[in-house]
Amino acid sequence: MTGAGASALGRRDRIWPAVIASLAAHLAVAALALLNHGGPALEPPQRPLVARLVRLGEPRPKSYLPVKDSPPEPAPAAPPAP
């Protein structure tokens, strides 16, 4: 191991202050987020809106509607073999 990586891995006594400082900073940010959490940003409306489907205009003529094709009739059964 050579370079900066070897010195950081070889001397573990220097990394613990950084780990502890990072943990303290993360805990402080989490505590601030939990303590400063206010209520909802927007007030809920007094009554909920109800959406309804409305058909506008005149009904379509029956000739405009799609027609479902009927299936072909089944083939007659074969007579039994003697």
Buried (B, 14 or more C-beta within 10 A) or exposed (E): EEEEEEEEEEEEEEEEEEEEEEEEEEEEEEEEEEEEEEEEEEEEEEEEEEEEEEEEEEEEEEEEEEEEEEEEEEEEEEEEEE
